[in-house]
Amino acid sequence: MKRRCYNPNADNYKFYGALGLEVCDRWRYSFINFLTDMGLKPSKDHTLDRVKGSKNYEPENCRWATQNIQAMNQKLPSSNTSGFRGVSPVKGGRWRASRGKDGINHYLGEYRNKLDAARAYNAAAIKFHGEYAQLNVLRDDTIAA
């Protein structure tokens, strides 16, 4: 976390520190504070994740998450035309929902509108991962920003 934000020689610095991302002072200068706020890593499969990728490393924006959950929390590619992860247009004005898990793309169906397709993706995310991602996932018909 600190290396990404403050060491220009770090592999991923260009995606963190070079973009102005920082570690809050509470964590930057005290591992005890970090441990107090975050607790121990729940398992070897969990890593530190920023809920909102554009915000800093700080208690209200960090959680322990698996790689699958972190993958759902990534910024949408510029080629995405639906505004929702896992939703793409098909012929006839319909929308396809699909969800990847363990390297396999699962077809979830075609829908009349992109909101219904996004709901199908959301249901699959819950089924596959047991929790919501924080980005581009519906919660009670509201899009999490």
C-alpha positions as a LaTeX table, in Angstrom:
\begin{tabular}{lrrr}
\hline
Residue & $x$ (\AA) & $y$ (\AA) & $z$ (\AA) \\
\hline
Met1 & 0.00 & 0.00 & 0.00 \\
Lys2 & 2.68 & 2.51 & 0.98 \\
Arg3 & 5.08 & 1.33 & $-1.72$ \\
Arg4 & 2.41 & 1.79 & $-4.43$ \\
Cys5 & 1.65 & 5.29 & $-3.23$ \\
Tyr6 & 5.09 & 6.66 & $-2.35$ \\
Asn7 & 7.83 & 4.73 & $-4.17$ \\
Pro8 & 8.24 & 5.90 & $-7.79$ \\
Asn9 & 10.29 & 2.73 & $-8.45$ \\
Ala10 & 7.41 & 0.41 & $-7.48$ \\
Asp11 & 5.84 & $-1.53$ & $-10.35$ \\
Asn12 & 2.34 & $-0.16$ & $-9.78$ \\
Tyr13 & 3.27 & 3.38 & $-8.71$ \\
Lys14 & 1.93 & 4.78 & $-12.00$ \\
Phe15 & $-1.56$ & 3.55 & $-11.05$ \\
Tyr16 & $-1.44$ & 4.85 & $-7.47$ \\
Gly17 & 1.05 & 7.48 & $-6.32$ \\
Ala18 & 1.48 & 9.00 & $-9.75$ \\
Leu19 & $-2.30$ & 9.53 & $-9.83$ \\
Gly20 & $-2.23$ & 11.24 & $-6.44$ \\
Leu21 & $-3.50$ & 8.34 & $-4.30$ \\
Glu22 & $-2.25$ & 8.38 & $-0.72$ \\
Val23 & $-2.39$ & 6.48 & 2.56 \\
Cys24 & $-4.11$ & 8.30 & 5.41 \\
Asp25 & $-1.67$ & 9.62 & 8.04 \\
Arg26 & $-3.15$ & 7.31 & 10.68 \\
Trp27 & $-1.99$ & 4.25 & 8.67 \\
Arg28 & 1.02 & 5.72 & 6.94 \\
Tyr29 & 2.86 & 6.28 & 10.19 \\
Ser30 & 1.50 & 3.44 & 12.35 \\
Phe31 & 1.00 & $-0.21$ & 11.47 \\
Ile32 & $-0.70$ & $-0.66$ & 14.86 \\
Asn33 & $-3.37$ & 1.84 & 13.81 \\
Phe34 & $-3.82$ & 0.01 & 10.51 \\
Leu35 & $-4.19$ & $-3.31$ & 12.35 \\
Thr36 & $-6.59$ & $-1.77$ & 14.87 \\
Asp37 & $-8.81$ & $-0.41$ & 12.08 \\
Met38 & $-8.66$ & $-3.32$ & 9.65 \\
Gly39 & $-8.01$ & $-6.33$ & 11.85 \\
Leu40 & $-6.09$ & $-9.38$ & 10.71 \\
Lys41 & $-6.45$ & $-10.62$ & 7.14 \\
Pro42 & $-9.43$ & $-13.08$ & 7.20 \\
Ser43 & $-7.64$ & $-15.66$ & 5.03 \\
Lys44 & $-4.73$ & $-16.10$ & 2.66 \\
Asp45 & $-7.18$ & $-15.40$ & $-0.19$ \\
His46 & $-7.97$ & $-11.87$ & 1.03 \\
Thr47 & $-6.05$ & $-8.72$ & 0.20 \\
Leu48 & $-6.58$ & $-5.06$ & 0.97 \\
Asp49 & $-9.15$ & $-3.46$ & $-1.34$ \\
Arg50 & $-10.24$ & 0.14 & $-1.77$ \\
Val51 & $-14.03$ & 0.23 & $-2.12$ \\
Lys52 & $-13.88$ & 3.31 & $-4.30$ \\
Gly53 & $-10.82$ & 3.07 & $-6.50$ \\
Ser54 & $-10.51$ & 6.81 & $-6.93$ \\
Lys55 & $-10.24$ & 7.42 & $-3.17$ \\
Asn56 & $-7.29$ & 7.00 & $-0.80$ \\
Tyr57 & $-6.31$ & 4.17 & 1.52 \\
Glu58 & $-8.25$ & 5.05 & 4.69 \\
Pro59 & $-10.50$ & 3.18 & 7.14 \\
Glu60 & $-13.80$ & 4.18 & 5.55 \\
Asn61 & $-12.64$ & 3.18 & 2.05 \\
Cys62 & $-10.85$ & $-0.12$ & 2.69 \\
Arg63 & $-11.87$ & $-3.71$ & 3.30 \\
Trp64 & $-10.43$ & $-7.19$ & 3.07 \\
Ala65 & $-11.66$ & $-8.80$ & $-0.17$ \\
Thr66 & $-10.99$ & $-11.83$ & $-2.34$ \\
Gln67 & $-9.64$ & $-11.46$ & $-5.88$ \\
Asn68 & $-13.10$ & $-12.22$ & $-7.30$ \\
Ile69 & $-14.68$ & $-9.39$ & $-5.33$ \\
Gln70 & $-11.86$ & $-7.03$ & $-6.27$ \\
Ala71 & $-12.33$ & $-7.90$ & $-9.94$ \\
Met72 & $-15.96$ & $-6.76$ & $-9.69$ \\
Asn73 & $-14.79$ & $-3.51$ & $-8.14$ \\
Gln74 & $-12.59$ & $-2.44$ & $-11.04$ \\
Lys75 & $-13.29$ & 0.56 & $-13.20$ \\
Leu76 & $-15.43$ & $-0.24$ & $-16.24$ \\
Pro77 & $-13.49$ & $-0.34$ & $-19.51$ \\
Ser78 & $-14.03$ & 2.56 & $-21.92$ \\
Ser79 & $-15.53$ & 0.07 & $-24.39$ \\
Asn80 & $-18.44$ & $-0.65$ & $-22.01$ \\
Thr81 & $-21.60$ & 0.86 & $-23.53$ \\
Ser82 & $-24.14$ & $-0.23$ & $-20.92$ \\
Gly83 & $-22.68$ & 1.42 & $-17.83$ \\
Phe84 & $-22.99$ & $-1.90$ & $-15.99$ \\
Arg85 & $-20.45$ & $-4.66$ & $-15.50$ \\
Gly86 & $-21.39$ & $-7.87$ & $-17.32$ \\
Val87 & $-24.05$ & $-6.23$ & $-19.49$ \\
Ser88 & $-23.68$ & $-5.78$ & $-23.24$ \\
Pro89 & $-26.01$ & $-4.92$ & $-26.12$ \\
Val90 & $-27.24$ & $-7.53$ & $-28.61$ \\
Lys91 & $-29.28$ & $-7.28$ & $-31.79$ \\
Gly92 & $-32.86$ & $-6.11$ & $-31.58$ \\
Gly93 & $-32.27$ & $-3.62$ & $-28.78$ \\
Arg94 & $-31.87$ & $-6.35$ & $-26.18$ \\
Trp95 & $-29.18$ & $-6.68$ & $-23.50$ \\
Arg96 & $-27.11$ & $-9.74$ & $-22.56$ \\
Ala97 & $-25.94$ & $-10.46$ & $-19.03$ \\
Ser98 & $-22.95$ & $-12.70$ & $-18.36$ \\
Arg99 & $-20.69$ & $-13.33$ & $-15.39$ \\
Gly100 & $-17.25$ & $-14.85$ & $-15.25$ \\
Lys101 & $-16.18$ & $-17.20$ & $-12.46$ \\
Asp102 & $-13.02$ & $-19.28$ & $-12.28$ \\
Gly103 & $-12.15$ & $-18.45$ & $-15.88$ \\
Ile104 & $-15.55$ & $-19.54$ & $-17.24$ \\
Asn105 & $-18.02$ & $-17.06$ & $-18.70$ \\
His106 & $-21.57$ & $-17.88$ & $-17.56$ \\
Tyr107 & $-24.36$ & $-16.72$ & $-19.88$ \\
Leu108 & $-27.18$ & $-15.32$ & $-17.74$ \\
Gly109 & $-29.71$ & $-14.49$ & $-20.45$ \\
Glu110 & $-30.97$ & $-11.74$ & $-22.71$ \\
Tyr111 & $-33.24$ & $-8.99$ & $-21.41$ \\
Arg112 & $-35.46$ & $-6.22$ & $-22.79$ \\
Asn113 & $-33.50$ & $-3.52$ & $-21.02$ \\
Lys114 & $-30.09$ & $-3.06$ & $-19.47$ \\
Leu115 & $-31.48$ & $-2.60$ & $-15.95$ \\
Asp116 & $-32.99$ & $-6.10$ & $-16.01$ \\
Ala117 & $-29.71$ & $-7.49$ & $-17.34$ \\
Ala118 & $-27.84$ & $-5.67$ & $-14.55$ \\
Arg119 & $-30.21$ & $-7.22$ & $-11.99$ \\
Ala120 & $-29.40$ & $-10.68$ & $-13.41$ \\
Tyr121 & $-25.67$ & $-9.94$ & $-13.13$ \\
Asn122 & $-26.18$ & $-8.76$ & $-9.55$ \\
Ala123 & $-28.04$ & $-11.95$ & $-8.61$ \\
Ala124 & $-25.22$ & $-14.03$ & $-10.11$ \\
Ala125 & $-22.63$ & $-12.01$ & $-8.17$ \\
Ile126 & $-24.48$ & $-12.82$ & $-4.94$ \\
Lys127 & $-24.75$ & $-16.50$ & $-5.90$ \\
Phe128 & $-21.11$ & $-16.83$ & $-6.92$ \\
His129 & $-19.48$ & $-14.61$ & $-4.31$ \\
Gly130 & $-21.92$ & $-14.13$ & $-1.47$ \\
Glu131 & $-21.55$ & $-10.37$ & $-1.34$ \\
Tyr132 & $-21.99$ & $-7.28$ & $-3.46$ \\
Ala133 & $-19.21$ & $-5.52$ & $-5.25$ \\
Gln134 & $-19.25$ & $-1.81$ & $-4.56$ \\
Leu135 & $-19.06$ & $-0.52$ & $-8.12$ \\
Asn136 & $-21.78$ & $-0.69$ & $-10.78$ \\
Val137 & $-23.92$ & $-3.13$ & $-8.88$ \\
Leu138 & $-27.57$ & $-2.60$ & $-8.09$ \\
Arg139 & $-28.91$ & $-2.43$ & $-4.58$ \\
Asp140 & $-32.67$ & $-2.08$ & $-4.38$ \\
Asp141 & $-32.73$ & $-0.55$ & $-7.88$ \\
Thr142 & $-30.09$ & 2.03 & $-6.96$ \\
Ile143 & $-26.73$ & 2.06 & $-8.67$ \\
Ala144 & $-23.80$ & 2.24 & $-6.26$ \\
Ala145 & $-21.50$ & 5.00 & $-7.49$ \\
\hline
\end{tabular}
